[in-house]
Amino acid sequence: MSFRPQTRTVHHVLPDVSGSTPLTTPLYQGHVFRFEDAEALAEAFGSPDGAFVYARHGNPTVRAFELAMVGLEGGAAALATASGMGAISTVLRTLLSSGDHVVAQRSLYGGTHAALTDLAERWGVEVTFVSGQDAQEVRAALRPRTRVLYLETIANPTTWVCDLSALAASVADRADVLTVVDNTFATPLLCRPLEHGADIVLHSATKYLGGHADVLGGVAVFRDAAVHRRAWEHSLEHGAVLDPFAAWLTLRGMQTLGLRIARQCENALVLAERLAAHPAVLAVHYPMLETHPDHEVARRQLTGGGGLLAFDVAGGARAGRALMASVELASVNASLGDVRTFVLHPASTSHRQLAPEARAAAGIDEGTIRLAVGIEDVEDLWADLEQALNKTGTN
């Protein structure tokens, strides 16, 4: 059929790429897909893994990221979201209804605490916080309406490491209780929670997966495809889906994940050991230190300590603020997982929503500093931290 120029400016012919395969994942930026007949379109609307119909339902670039995460974590299916909090909120709202009960690790990311608090206040979901160190404590906290056990592989920012196998086993005889694990800090290269009995694994892709402070995203990986389908249906209503360009950036970042994580683990251990010996530091929280309370669990469960650590500066909040004002190489900001090193004062930022007693119960001191270690030369990083510690006035 012949068309006039005005029509041709609108309708373009797509090239056929059969016979070869793109070396890198193509960026499918378009949000809508054309079908040859109405029945095929109708069928595509009802499936999370069928033909692509609309970007909120699925996108080829986003699907490539989801499949990559399924391969890394070993699950049945994955759901990519617009942020890590998008993944957390989608999963919690999929699994919970008014009157349900959650058992959650006490030391959690502040945004997760806020989400659980909102569910408690507005939905009537009850939450019991536990240490995350004792399987018997978890069993004792279970109720008839318990639906979720929520954990973090490496807790934010205290780096507590819970025994995933033991805690997941504590609810294994309750088919209506699913174990949800935030694996952001460990990444699938240091730990695969599904292998330890978890049912759903969450990631803020903004952090180590993307790795370059240029993308916002999240993902949930599911052991059970039926639970994934429920979450996908909820995501259609909530709309917290990952955009294709963010998926493309994350996939590109993931290609160097192994190299970055190895260097960050090496740097973090060196810095943790030196910080522990500094007179201005009261305590260092890093799971590969023998003084860490979860050291044995970490050695058994993780293949590395990760790129994040925390330390308590003598002098409390005043000294913490002085240190952050004095660093020159490290960047003061709210994220982590980048190739560059970041510092943060959790009590006034990421965990500000918590009351002082709740922060203390979670192991966060007023002088706690979170250090997200990058891939710079470790001697340059130590020189920066040392000069900043010497300006806190606590030596």
N, C-alpha and C positions, 0 to 999 in steps of 0.2 A: 504494500500500500504506500502510495506517495504522499508525503507531507510537505506543507509549506514551511518556509524558514522560521516563522514565529513558533510553530509547533516543535520544530527540530531543536530550538534553543532550550526547550523544556524536557524533551524525551531523548535520553542518550542510550546508546547501545553499549552494554557491558561486555568486555572482552572475555573470551572463553580461555580459562587457564588449565583446562584438562591437558594432560601430557607432561605437565611439570608441576612442582609444588613450591610455593614461596619458602625461602629459607627462614625468614622471620615471620611472626604472626601478623597478618594484615590488620590494619585498623579499619573496622567497619563502623564508621561514624554515623551512618544513617539510622534513623529510629523506626522505620517502617519498611515492611517487605511485601512484595507483590505476589499474588497467587494466580494460577491459571483458572481455577474454578472455586465456587463458593463453598463446596463441601470440604475441600482441602483446608480452606481458611478456617472454617468452623472447627475442624478437628484439631488444628494447631492451637486454638485458644485454650484447650483443656489439658495440655501436657507441658511439664517443665523441661523435657528433653526432646521434644518433637521439632517440627519445622519452625523457623523463626517467623514471628508475626509482628511484634511490637517491642520496642527496647525495654519496656517495663517487664515484659514476659521473658525476654532473653535476647542475647546478641552474640554473634559469632566470636568476637574478640573477648567478650566477658566469659563466654562458655569455655574458651581456650584457657583462661585463667582458672576457672572452676575445675576443669579437668586436670590442670597442672597440680592444683592443691589436693585433689582426690588421689593423684599418684603419689604425692609427697607424704600425705597423712595416712593413706591406706584405707580411706572410707568408701562408701557406696555412691555418694553424691555430695555436691557442694553448692552453696548459695553465696554469691558475691553481693556485697552491700556498699552503700555510699561512704561508710566509715566503720571503724571498729565498734563504736557505740550503736551503729545501725545493725551490726551483726548481733550484739548483745541484746538489744531491745527486741529485735525480731524473734530471736530464739526464746527469750523469756515470755513474750506475749503469745507465742505459739503454744508453749507448754503449760502456761498458768491461766487459771480462772479465779474469780472471786472466791475467797475462802480456802484456797490452796496454801500450801506451806513449803518454804524453801529452807534448806540447811546450807549455809554459806560460810566459806572460810573468812575469818575475821580480817585478815590483812589482804585487802582487795584494792584495785584501782578505784580512785575516788568517784569516777563516773559510774562505775558499777554499783557502788554504795548508793549513789543518788538515784539510779534506776530502781534499785530494790526498795529504797525509801518511798519513791513515788508509787510503786505498786502497792506498798503497804498502806499508804495514806489514801489513795484514790480507789484502789481495787479491793482492799481488804485482804491482800495476800500477807500472810504472816511469815516472818523471817527469823530464824535462829542462827546466831553467829557462833562458830566453833573455832578452835585453834587451828584445825587442819592438820594436826600432828598425831591425833589419837583416833583410831578406828572405833574404839568403844564409845568415845564421846559422840561420834557421829551416830552410832546405833542408838544411843540413849536419847538423841535429839529427834529421832524419827517419830512421826505422827501418822495417823490414818490418812490425812490429806497431804502428806509430803509428796511432792512431785519432782523436785529438782535438788540435787547436790551440786553446788557451784564451787569450783576450785580454780586456782591459778597454778600452772606448773612452777613458775618462779614468781613469787609475789612481788607486787609493786608497792613501795620501793624497798621493802625490807629484805628481799631475796630469800624469804622463807621457802623451803622446798617441801611440799607435802608428798607423802608416800602414796602416789596415785593408785597403785595396785591394791594396797591395803584399804584405802578409803573407798575405792570403787567396789571392792569385795564386800564392804560393810553394808551396801545397799543392793547387792547382786540378787538377793532372794526376793526383792520387791520389783516386779516387772513394771510397776507404775511410777518408779523413781528413776529418772535419767541423770547420769553424771555428765555435767557440762564443765569443760576445762578450757580456760583461756591460756593458750600456748604462745602468746605473742612474744614473750621474752626469751623463750627457749628456741623457737622456730622448729620446724620438723627435722632440722639437722641435728639438734641436740636431744630432742625427745619426741616420741610419737604416742600421744596419750591414748589413742584407740587401742594400741597394743597392751596398754596397762588397764584396760577395762572401761575406759570412758565411752560415752555414747555420742557426744557432740564435742567438736574442737573448734574454738574460736580464735581468730587472729585480727589484730589491727594491722592491715596490710600497709598502713601509713608508716609503720616502723621498719623492722628489719627486712620484710619482704620487698618493699619498694626500695628502701635503703638510701635515698638521696634527697629527702626532704622536699620532694616535688609532687607528691601524690597523696590523696586522701582516699582511703578505702578500707573495707573489712571483708571477712569471709567466714562462713561456718561450714564445717565438714561433718557429715552425718554418717554414722555406722549403718543406719536403717533408712532405706530409700523411702519408706512410707512416712517417716517423720520429716524427711527432707521435703516431700511433696506438701505436707501440711504447712511447713515454713514458707515454701514458695508461694502457696496460696495467700498466706498472710502478707507476704512481701508485695503482692499485687495491690493489696489494700493500703498498705503503709507507704509504698512508693520509695523506700530507702534503697534503691538499686544502684549498682555501680555503673558509672558511665564508661563508654568504650575506651576513651583516651586514657582514663585512669587505669583501666585494666591493661592496656597496652604498655603504659609506663611501668606498672608493677611487674609484668612479665619480663620486661627488659631488665629491671633491677634484679629480679630473681636469678638471672644468669650468673651473677657474681656473688650470690648469697654465700656459697661455700667459702670463697676466698675472704669475704668480709668477716664472716663469723669467726673463722679461724684466727684472723689477726686481732679482732676485738677481744676474743677470749684470752689470747696471749697478753695483750696490753692490760686488760682488766686485772689479771692475776698479779702482774708485776706491780701495778699501782696499788692494789689491795694490800700486798705485803709491805710496801713502803709506807702507806698511810697508817697501817697498824703500828708501825714503829715511831710515828711522829708524836711528839709530846702534846700537840694541840688537838689530837684526835682521841676521843674517849673509846670509840668502838668502830669496827669495820664490819660491814655485812656483805659477805661474798661467799657463796656456797663451796668454793674450792679451797677456802681457808680451813685448816683443821680445827680452828676455834669456832667455826660456825656450828650452831646447834643441829643443823640438818646435813652436816658434811657427809655422813655415811650414806644417807638416803640419796644425796646428790651424786655421789660417786657411783651408786648402783643404778640410778635412773637416768642420769644425764651423761652425754659424751663430752661435755664441756660446761664451764660455769656461766657462760653467756657474757655479753658485753656491758652489763649493767651492774653497778654496785652502789651501796650507800655507806655513808660514814657520819658519825655524830661528832660535831665539833664542840670542844669545851667552850663554855660561854653562852650556850643556848642560841636563841634567835638572833641576838645582836651579833654574835660571832659568825653565825651563818650568813647573815646579810653582808657582813664585812668581807667574807671570803668571796661571795658572789660578785661584789663590787670590785674585787681586786684581780680576778682572773683575766688574762689577756688573750690566751690562745683558745681556751674553752669558751663556748658561747652560752649565754644565759637565755634559755628558752624552755618551752613546755614540752618538747617532743623528745624522741630518742630513736635509736636504730640507724642513724645517719652515719656517713663515713667520717663526719666531724664529731668532736666531743662536745657534749652539752652538760650543763649543770642546772640543778633546780632545787628550790627549797620547798619540799612537799607541804609542810604545815601551812604555808601561806598561799599555795597555788593548787596543785592537783588534789590535795586532801583537805582543802579549806572548808568543805561542806561538813566535815566531821567535827563533832564537839571535841574539846581538848582531851576529855577522858577516853573518848572513842579512838582518837589518834594514839594515845598512850597504849591502849589495849592492843592496837594494831602494830605496835612496835615503832611508832614514829615519834621521835623526840623533837622538841622545838629547835634543836640545833642539827637535825638530820639534813644531810645534803645528798641528793641523788646524782650520781655521776654516770652518764651514758657515754661509754668510751668509744672513740672512733678508731680510725686506722692510721692516725698520725704516728710519727716516731715516738716511742714511749718515753725517751729521755726528754723530749721537748714537752710532753704532757706532764711529766713529773716536775720539771723545772717550773712550769706554770703553777701547778698545785702547791708546790713547796713555797714559792714566793707569796702566794695568796694566803696560805696558812700562817706564814710568819707575820702577816699584817692583821691577823684577828686579835692580837694582843693577849693571847691565851698561852703563849709558850712559857 
